[in-house]
Amino acid sequence: MQLRKALLGLVALASVVSSAAVIPRDGGGGKLPRPVSPKKPRREPEDTKYFRENTDLTGHYDERFFSEIVDYDARLDTLKHMVRAWLLTTAKEGIETWIAHGTLLGWWWNGQILPWDWDLDVQMSADTLTMIGNEYNMTRHKYVSEDGLVEREYLLDVNPWIWQRVRGDGMNVIDARWVDVRNGLYIDITGIAETQPDSMPDILNCKNYHRYHVNDIWPLRDTTFEGVPAKIPYSFDEILITEYRAKALVVTEYEGHRWNTKSKTWDLANDVPAGAEAEQLKNHVREPERYYSVESGGFFYNVFRLLHWW
Ligand SMILES: *[C@@H]1O[C@H](CO)[C@@H](O)[C@H](O)[C@H]1NC(C)=O
């Protein structure tokens, strides 16, 4: 992983802060991680990084709870229940949070996660983050699905580097995680804070350089995501276009999936390139199918669709 390489370079700089880097190994109930690339030392003594992912190419699992890579269906099932649990738990506890990044893009299409995603993203204010750091760190939350058939447990783990609101060495841009303790898949939780109130008042950013105006976020809009109540930023459309370009709102083939205009879902499609193959094709001219054939309902349908969400 790139990060790991960068990390090795940073080790020399980081000795002062090593004491904060100890990760909890007593996850309780979690299986011991299986070392996937055993040549690399698992931890450098001066390493500042708090959250640990499994060390193979996927890197989408919390190391403490990782035992094996889950298949497509298990991943989707994991992510869907995980985000429902997060949204329901935070609503119940009065923790203000909203969906972000690829998760927000999934919402834009059909109110569901994008099926090629490996992790999900939510945000909160830095104040809320501090609060959960104080009151909810390392808490475990039980979840039962609406139909009573699925029972899960999630760990809310808050990075001790949350007080540092700038990127720093880049090792701790994720502020907290909501982890499925069965397999280590997680939601990334990041806080946004006003870091330069004098020169840039009302401008909030996360540690990974995403920047927002206060009025782009609040007042949050109420919606649903994966069938449960959720919140999204006020200017969700501008935020999505800034982050992903307008193309992400029209292209109907992506990462081995095609948008199904009838069912309004992203369906697996073998003929749509994914992974490395898709990367290569980016350099060639290949016009994917576009959204223009999709909304047969016309102008009023679209207005209804927006009102319905607002
Ligand atoms: C959360 O708890 C873990 C384990 O005790 C600890 O290492 C970490 O520093 C804590 N985070 C915060 C924000 O206090």
The ligand as a Gaussian input file, in Angstrom:
#p B3LYP/6-31G(d) Opt

LIG

0 1
 C      -10.432000       5.393000      22.263000
 O      -10.094000       4.231000      22.993000
 C       -8.883000       3.634000      22.566000
 C       -8.714000       2.343000      23.348000
 O       -8.785000       2.576000      24.692000
 C       -7.740000       4.621000      22.783000
 O       -6.532000       4.046000      22.318000
 C       -8.034000       5.900000      22.039000
 O       -7.042000       6.839000      22.344000
 C       -9.378000       6.447000      22.456000
 N       -9.746000       7.610000      21.659000
 C      -10.014000       8.789000      22.199000
 C      -10.484000       9.852000      21.297000
 O       -9.867000       9.037000      23.372000

